[in-house]
Amino acid sequence: MVEKIELAWNDVENYISILAERMKNQCPFPDLIVGIQYGGVVPALLLAKAIRVPLETMHMSIDDMSLFHKLLGYHNVLFVDDINDSGDTMSEICDRMKDLWTPSNFVFSVASLIKRKSSKYRHGTCAVEVDHQDWFVFPWEHNEPPERDSDMYVKLK
């Protein structure tokens, strides 16, 4: 039976801290973060603030190549989503990127807060890897403002 796991803002703070630490040691270091709408926007914003890089967002269901062409000014782009579930979104990003650029002048990577071990997309980084199919509910999906919103941003600076 699939359980519902409701994550708290503290969980997200911890996941962002883990990702930020991993990004500090990543070579090459990202010079842009792209949040995948809608679930990846909040984690991307928090991570961009934590590691102090610019942020863009994109919607995968819209075939809008304008963002991909904007990326031409960057060399190391990190795409962020809330969860790498089936791996479909991450795979689609990689397919689109491979069609547009060669590895010699552009590097892209992907990150998520949570990654399922069953995901078909095995690359990238995550804060937590899980081997169950439970349903995650993120704090921004609760329709309630975080109690410690200002504290969260101070911790990530």
C-alpha positions as CSV (number, residue, x, y, z in Angstrom):
1,M,0.0,0.0,0.0
2,V,1.3,3.4,-0.9
3,E,1.6,5.8,2.0
4,K,1.5,9.6,2.0
5,I,4.5,11.3,3.4
6,E,4.0,14.9,4.3
7,L,7.3,16.8,4.3
8,A,7.9,19.8,6.6
9,W,9.9,22.9,5.7
10,N,12.6,21.5,8.0
11,D,12.9,18.5,5.7
12,V,13.3,20.8,2.7
13,E,15.9,23.0,4.5
14,N,17.9,19.8,5.3
15,Y,17.7,18.6,1.7
16,I,18.7,22.0,0.3
17,S,21.7,22.1,2.7
18,I,22.7,18.7,1.5
19,L,22.4,19.7,-2.2
20,A,24.2,23.0,-1.6
21,E,27.1,21.2,0.0
22,R,27.3,18.8,-2.9
23,M,27.2,21.7,-5.4
24,K,30.2,23.3,-3.6
25,N,32.2,20.2,-4.4
26,Q,30.9,19.8,-7.9
27,C,33.2,20.5,-10.8
28,P,32.2,22.4,-12.8
29,F,30.2,24.6,-10.4
30,P,26.8,25.6,-11.9
31,D,26.6,29.2,-13.2
32,L,22.8,29.0,-13.6
33,I,20.0,27.0,-12.0
34,V,16.8,26.2,-13.9
35,G,13.8,25.2,-11.8
36,I,11.4,22.8,-13.5
37,Q,7.8,24.1,-13.0
38,Y,6.0,23.6,-10.9
39,G,7.4,21.3,-8.3
40,G,11.1,22.2,-8.9
41,V,10.6,26.0,-8.6
42,V,10.8,26.3,-4.8
43,P,13.8,23.9,-4.4
44,A,15.5,25.7,-7.3
45,L,15.0,29.1,-5.7
46,L,16.2,27.9,-2.3
47,L,19.3,26.2,-3.9
48,A,20.1,29.3,-6.1
49,K,20.0,31.5,-3.0
50,A,22.1,29.0,-1.0
51,I,24.9,28.8,-3.6
52,R,24.4,32.3,-5.0
53,V,23.8,31.7,-8.7
54,P,21.1,33.1,-11.0
55,L,17.7,31.3,-11.5
56,E,15.4,30.7,-14.4
57,T,12.3,28.5,-14.6
58,M,10.9,26.4,-17.3
59,H,7.7,24.3,-18.0
60,M,8.4,21.0,-19.5
61,S,5.0,20.6,-21.1
62,I,5.4,23.7,-23.2
63,D,7.6,23.3,-26.3
64,D,9.2,26.7,-25.7
65,M,12.7,26.7,-27.0
66,S,13.3,30.3,-26.0
67,L,14.7,29.3,-22.6
68,F,17.0,26.8,-24.1
69,H,18.3,29.5,-26.4
70,K,18.8,31.8,-23.4
71,L,21.1,29.1,-21.9
72,L,23.6,29.8,-24.6
73,G,25.2,32.5,-22.4
74,Y,25.9,29.9,-19.7
75,H,28.3,27.0,-19.6
76,N,27.3,25.0,-16.5
77,V,23.5,24.7,-16.0
78,L,21.9,22.8,-13.2
79,F,18.2,21.7,-13.7
80,V,16.3,21.2,-10.4
81,D,13.1,19.3,-9.7
82,D,11.4,18.3,-6.5
83,I,11.5,14.6,-7.2
84,N,13.1,12.3,-9.7
85,D,10.2,9.9,-9.7
86,S,9.9,7.9,-12.9
87,G,12.8,9.7,-14.5
88,D,10.7,10.9,-17.5
89,T,11.3,14.6,-16.8
90,M,15.0,14.3,-16.3
91,S,15.3,12.1,-19.4
92,E,13.4,14.7,-21.5
93,I,15.6,17.5,-20.3
94,C,18.7,15.5,-21.3
95,D,17.2,14.7,-24.7
96,R,16.4,18.3,-25.4
97,M,19.8,19.5,-24.3
98,K,21.7,16.9,-26.3
99,D,19.8,18.0,-29.4
100,L,20.9,21.6,-28.9
101,W,24.5,21.6,-27.7
102,T,27.7,19.7,-27.8
103,P,29.5,18.7,-24.6
104,S,32.6,20.7,-25.5
105,N,31.0,24.1,-24.9
106,F,28.2,23.4,-22.5
107,V,27.7,21.2,-19.4
108,F,24.3,20.5,-17.8
109,S,23.4,18.4,-14.8
110,V,20.3,17.7,-12.9
111,A,19.4,17.6,-9.2
112,S,16.3,16.8,-7.1
113,L,15.4,16.7,-3.5
114,I,14.3,13.1,-3.7
115,K,15.2,10.4,-6.1
116,R,13.5,7.0,-6.4
117,K,15.9,4.1,-6.9
118,S,13.4,2.8,-9.4
119,S,13.8,5.9,-11.6
120,K,15.0,5.2,-15.1
121,Y,17.2,8.3,-15.0
122,R,20.2,7.3,-12.9
123,H,22.4,10.4,-13.4
124,G,22.4,13.6,-11.4
125,T,22.4,14.2,-7.7
126,C,19.8,14.2,-5.0
127,A,19.6,14.9,-1.3
128,V,17.8,11.6,-0.5
129,E,17.3,8.4,-2.4
130,V,14.3,6.2,-1.5
131,D,13.4,2.6,-2.5
132,H,9.7,2.8,-1.9
133,Q,6.7,4.2,-3.9
134,D,5.2,6.3,-1.1
135,W,3.6,9.6,-2.2
136,F,5.5,12.8,-1.1
137,V,3.6,15.9,-0.3
138,F,5.9,19.0,-0.2
139,P,5.2,21.9,2.1
140,W,4.4,24.3,-0.8
141,E,1.6,21.8,-1.8
142,H,-0.1,22.2,1.6
143,N,-1.6,25.7,0.8
144,E,-0.3,26.9,4.1
145,P,2.5,29.5,4.6
146,P,5.6,28.2,6.3
147,E,5.7,29.2,10.0
148,R,9.4,30.1,9.9
149,D,9.7,31.5,6.4
150,S,12.2,34.3,7.3
151,D,14.3,31.9,9.4
152,M,14.6,29.5,6.5
153,Y,16.1,32.1,4.2
154,V,18.6,33.3,6.8
155,K,19.9,29.8,7.3
156,L,20.6,29.3,3.7
157,K,22.7,32.4,3.2
